[in-house]
Amino acid sequence: MHELAISSAVLESVLRHADGRRVTSVQLRVGHLRQVVPDSLEFYWDIVTRDGLCEGSVLELVAGADVEIAAGDELEVESIEVEEEPACTA
């Protein structure tokens, strides 16, 4: 159930950086030791993003491969994709 709290925290961070633009994609790096259930995280992402700038956005989880474990409990928003603001036609 901690996936709900994670989804909410990620959403807050994404909205701060989106600067009022609609978000289409979020890439999230999840450490191997974070014990996150990907399906559960995506389920809660769909719930917390309803009726907002991130509604319908894709949450992509990225995990490192072939690395030595020095940490593993990190959780970082690696990138977000936003729609361009409409150009002003004056």
N, CA, C and O of each residue as an XYZ file, in Angstrom:
360
protein
N       0.821     -1.199      0.000
C       0.000      0.000      0.000
C       0.861      1.258      0.000
O       0.341      2.348     -0.236
N       2.167      1.137      0.259
C       3.007      2.331      0.237
C       3.158      2.888     -1.175
O       3.686      3.987     -1.348
N       2.704      2.152     -2.183
C       2.730      2.645     -3.552
C       1.831      3.871     -3.720
O       2.114      4.735     -4.551
N       0.752      3.953     -2.940
C      -0.115      5.132     -2.983
C       0.655      6.369     -2.525
O       0.580      7.419     -3.163
N       1.381      6.248     -1.441
C       2.179      7.377     -0.930
C       3.287      7.748     -1.918
O       3.573      8.927     -2.123
N       3.898      6.748     -2.520
C       4.954      7.010     -3.506
C       4.365      7.735     -4.712
O       4.937      8.716     -5.188
N       3.230      7.258     -5.204
C       2.586      7.890     -6.361
C       2.248      9.350     -6.068
O       2.452     10.220     -6.914
N       1.742      9.610     -4.892
C       1.390     10.983     -4.506
C       2.627     11.868     -4.436
O       2.592     13.012     -4.888
N       3.712     11.358     -3.878
C       4.947     12.132     -3.768
C       5.549     12.409     -5.142
O       6.037     13.509     -5.399
N       5.515     11.422     -6.014
C       6.028     11.609     -7.373
C       5.190     12.659     -8.094
O       5.732     13.525     -8.781
N       3.876     12.583     -7.941
C       2.984     13.551     -8.576
C       3.311     14.978     -8.124
O       3.372     15.887     -8.952
N       3.517     15.177     -6.847
C       3.861     16.508     -6.329
C       5.135     17.043     -6.986
O       5.199     18.205     -7.385
N       6.134     16.187     -7.090
C       7.404     16.591     -7.704
C       7.222     16.914     -9.184
O       7.742     17.916     -9.674
N       6.494     16.074     -9.881
C       6.269     16.280    -11.309
C       5.525     17.585    -11.561
O       5.890     18.342    -12.461
N       4.494     17.855    -10.781
C       3.708     19.076    -10.976
C       4.541     20.332    -10.729
O       4.359     21.342    -11.410
N       5.450     20.273     -9.762
C       6.334     21.421     -9.503
C       7.185     21.733    -10.733
O       7.413     22.898    -11.061
N       7.650     20.688    -11.405
C       8.542     20.876    -12.543
C       7.800     21.091    -13.863
O       8.381     21.618    -14.813
N       6.553     20.700    -13.937
C       5.791     20.841    -15.179
C       5.387     22.279    -15.440
O       5.087     22.640    -16.578
N       5.374     23.094    -14.417
C       5.097     24.523    -14.553
C       3.773     24.801    -15.263
O       3.694     25.665    -16.137
N       2.737     24.058    -14.876
C       1.411     24.306    -15.408
C       1.114     23.678    -16.753
O       0.021     23.857    -17.290
N       2.075     22.941    -17.312
C       1.859     22.285    -18.611
C       1.363     20.854    -18.408
O       1.670     20.216    -17.401
N       0.597     20.362    -19.374
C       0.075     18.997    -19.313
C       1.233     18.007    -19.451
O       2.073     18.144    -20.340
N       1.270     17.019    -18.572
C       2.320     16.004    -18.555
C       1.848     14.788    -19.339
O       0.728     14.313    -19.151
N       2.714     14.288    -20.221
C       2.349     13.118    -21.027
C       3.082     11.855    -20.598
O       2.592     10.747    -20.818
N       4.256     12.014    -19.984
C       5.052     10.855    -19.618
C       5.955     11.185    -18.433
O       6.483     12.292    -18.326
N       6.123     10.208    -17.551
C       7.021     10.346    -16.402
C       7.893      9.099    -16.344
O       7.391      7.975    -16.334
N       9.204      9.314    -16.307
C      10.144      8.206    -16.186
C      10.675      8.209    -14.756
O      11.251      9.195    -14.296
N      10.473      7.099    -14.065
C      10.808      6.999    -12.646
C      11.839      5.909    -12.442
O      11.616      4.753    -12.804
N      12.978      6.282    -11.856
C      14.014      5.294    -11.552
C      13.753      4.740    -10.151
O      13.664      5.486     -9.176
N      13.634      3.412    -10.077
C      13.311      2.752     -8.817
C      14.442      1.791     -8.475
O      14.782      0.918     -9.273
N      15.024      1.952     -7.290
C      16.075      1.050     -6.849
C      15.544     -0.349     -6.606
O      14.384     -0.529     -6.235
N      16.398     -1.338     -6.816
C      16.005     -2.735     -6.661
C      15.541     -3.075     -5.240
O      14.729     -3.980     -5.049
N      16.048     -2.362     -4.268
C      15.713     -2.666     -2.882
C      14.522     -1.861     -2.371
O      14.167     -1.962     -1.196
N      13.912     -1.078     -3.225
C      12.808     -0.209     -2.821
C      11.532     -0.987     -2.527
O      10.637     -0.472     -1.857
N      11.437     -2.206     -3.013
C      10.289     -3.086     -2.779
C       8.985     -2.452     -3.256
O       8.003     -2.367     -2.518
N       9.008     -2.012     -4.506
C       7.832     -1.436     -5.135
C       7.244     -2.466     -6.087
O       7.972     -3.089     -6.861
N       5.934     -2.645     -6.033
C       5.237     -3.532     -6.958
C       4.827     -2.672     -8.155
O       3.949     -1.819     -8.021
N       5.445     -2.880     -9.322
C       5.191     -2.010    -10.469
C       3.716     -1.883    -10.843
O       3.244     -0.774    -11.091
N       2.981     -2.987    -10.889
C       1.565     -2.922    -11.252
C       0.771     -2.090    -10.256
O      -0.131     -1.343    -10.633
N       1.113     -2.227     -8.997
C       0.431     -1.469     -7.957
C       0.750      0.024     -8.072
O      -0.136      0.863     -7.904
N       1.999      0.351     -8.353
C       2.398      1.745     -8.504
C       1.681      2.380     -9.697
O       1.213      3.515     -9.605
N       1.594      1.663    -10.804
C       0.890      2.176    -11.976
C      -0.604      2.336    -11.694
O      -1.217      3.298    -12.156
N      -1.192      1.409    -10.946
C      -2.604      1.503    -10.573
C      -2.862      2.782     -9.776
O      -3.789      3.530    -10.084
N      -2.049      3.031     -8.759
C      -2.231      4.225     -7.941
C      -1.889      5.499     -8.710
O      -2.471      6.550     -8.445
N      -0.957      5.423     -9.657
C      -0.635      6.585    -10.480
C      -1.884      7.042    -11.249
O      -2.178      8.235    -11.326
N      -2.602      6.077    -11.809
C      -3.829      6.414    -12.533
C      -4.858      7.075    -11.619
O      -5.616      7.940    -12.059
N      -4.885      6.676    -10.368
C      -5.839      7.247     -9.417
C      -5.435      8.667     -9.005
O      -6.263      9.577     -9.043
N      -4.178      8.865     -8.614
C      -3.768     10.179     -8.096
C      -3.673     11.240     -9.189
O      -3.663     12.434     -8.889
N      -3.605     10.823    -10.450
C      -3.485     11.798    -11.537
C      -4.831     12.179    -12.156
O      -4.881     13.014    -13.058
N      -5.911     11.579    -11.684
C      -7.235     11.886    -12.242
C      -7.567     13.363    -12.119
O      -7.280     14.009    -11.112
N      -8.180     13.874    -13.177
C      -8.688     15.255    -13.209
C      -7.602     16.307    -13.012
O      -7.873     17.385    -12.482
N      -6.386     16.006    -13.432
C      -5.311     16.987    -13.282
C      -4.423     17.034    -14.514
O      -4.730     16.416    -15.533
N      -3.332     17.760    -14.419
C      -2.411     17.930    -15.536
C      -1.687     16.644    -15.941
O      -1.141     16.565    -17.041
N      -1.679     15.649    -15.072
C      -0.995     14.396    -15.369
C      -1.953     13.275    -15.780
O      -1.524     12.150    -16.032
N      -3.244     13.583    -15.845
C      -4.212     12.542    -16.202
C      -3.880     11.972    -17.575
O      -3.650     12.716    -18.528
N      -3.857     10.649    -17.665
C      -3.551      9.974    -18.917
C      -2.071      9.833    -19.203
O      -1.694      9.248    -20.219
N      -1.217     10.357    -18.325
C       0.221     10.250    -18.558
C       0.694      8.822    -18.311
O       0.096      8.068    -17.544
N       1.775      8.480    -18.978
C       2.370      7.161    -18.849
C       3.439      7.209    -17.768
O       4.303      8.085    -17.786
N       3.384      6.278    -16.832
C       4.419      6.154    -15.804
C       5.324      5.009    -16.207
O       4.904      3.852    -16.232
N       6.576      5.337    -16.523
C       7.539      4.331    -16.961
C       8.561      4.105    -15.852
O       9.252      5.035    -15.436
N       8.652      2.876    -15.381
C       9.612      2.544    -14.329
C      10.904      2.065    -14.965
O      10.890      1.219    -15.860
N      12.027      2.610    -14.497
C      13.339      2.266    -15.022
C      14.156      1.661    -13.894
O      14.274      2.237    -12.812
N      14.715      0.494    -14.163
C      15.584     -0.150    -13.175
C      16.928     -0.419    -13.825
O      16.979     -0.819    -14.988
N      18.033     -0.205    -13.091
C      19.368     -0.464    -13.630
C      19.636     -1.951    -13.712
O      19.090     -2.730    -12.930
N      20.466     -2.346    -14.649
C      20.829     -3.759    -14.818
C      22.354     -3.890    -14.818
O      23.074     -2.957    -15.172
N      22.823     -5.066    -14.415
C      24.265     -5.357    -14.422
C      25.081     -4.314    -13.668
O      26.098     -3.828    -14.163
N      24.625     -3.978    -12.470
C      25.357     -3.019    -11.651
C      25.647     -3.633    -10.288
O      24.943     -4.537     -9.838
N      26.670     -3.139     -9.652
C      26.981     -3.558     -8.292
C      26.082     -2.778     -7.344
O      25.948     -1.560     -7.471
N      25.473     -3.468     -6.404
C      24.540     -2.811     -5.498
C      25.312     -2.102     -4.392
O      25.910     -2.741     -3.527
N      25.289     -0.781     -4.433
C      25.890      0.038     -3.391
C      24.788      0.731     -2.612
O      24.983      1.166     -1.477
N      23.630      0.826     -3.242
C      22.438      1.396     -2.632
C      21.282      0.587     -3.200
O      21.463     -0.579     -3.551
N      20.149      1.157     -3.293
C      19.045      0.417     -3.873
C      17.693      0.890     -3.409
O      16.667      0.431     -3.913
N      17.672      1.808     -2.449
C      16.382      2.274     -1.975
C      16.030      3.635     -2.568
O      15.115      4.309     -2.096
N      16.775      4.037     -3.624
C      16.502      5.325     -4.233
C      15.221      5.276     -5.064
O      14.780      4.221     -5.521
N      14.652      6.452     -5.237
C      13.458      6.631     -6.039
C      13.563      8.031     -6.616
O      13.430      9.015     -5.889
N      13.802      8.128     -7.927
C      14.061      9.423     -8.538
C      13.209      9.606     -9.779
O      13.066      8.688    -10.587
N      12.645     10.791     -9.927
C      11.999     11.142    -11.183
C      13.142     11.459    -12.136
O      13.844     12.457    -11.970
N      13.321     10.610    -13.128
C      14.433     10.771    -14.061
C      14.099     11.792    -15.152
O      14.948     12.602    -15.525
N      12.873     11.755    -15.659
C      12.480     12.728    -16.675
C      10.962     12.822    -16.744
O      10.242     11.912    -16.333
N      10.498     13.948    -17.276
C       9.078     14.112    -17.553
C       8.949     14.700    -18.954
O       9.814     15.450    -19.406
N       7.863     14.353    -19.631
C       7.556     14.947    -20.924
C       6.288     15.767    -20.746
O       5.312     15.303    -20.155
N       6.311     16.985    -21.261
C       5.166     17.876    -21.159
C       4.781     18.360    -22.543
O       5.602     18.353    -23.460
N       3.537     18.780    -22.695
C       3.103     19.368    -23.951
C       3.620     20.794    -24.029
O       3.727     21.490    -23.019
N       3.933     21.209    -25.232
C       4.377     22.585    -25.431
C       3.216     23.529    -25.177
O       2.063     23.200    -25.455
N       3.521     24.681    -24.656
C       2.498     25.695    -24.464
C       2.098     26.225    -25.836
O       2.949     26.345    -26.718
N       0.834     26.542    -26.031
C       0.426     27.083    -27.330
C       1.147     28.406    -27.613
O       1.307     29.247    -26.729
N       1.573     28.564    -28.855
C       2.257     29.795    -29.232
C       1.259     30.953    -29.263
O       0.102     30.787    -29.649
N       1.725     32.108    -28.856
C       0.884     33.309    -28.845
C       0.801     33.845    -30.286
O       1.821     34.102    -30.925
N      -0.415     34.002    -30.771
C      -0.597     34.511    -32.139
C      -1.233     35.892    -32.077
O      -2.456     36.022    -32.124
N      -0.410     36.907    -31.975
C      -0.924     38.272    -31.862
C      -0.617     39.067    -33.110
O      -0.975     40.242    -33.197
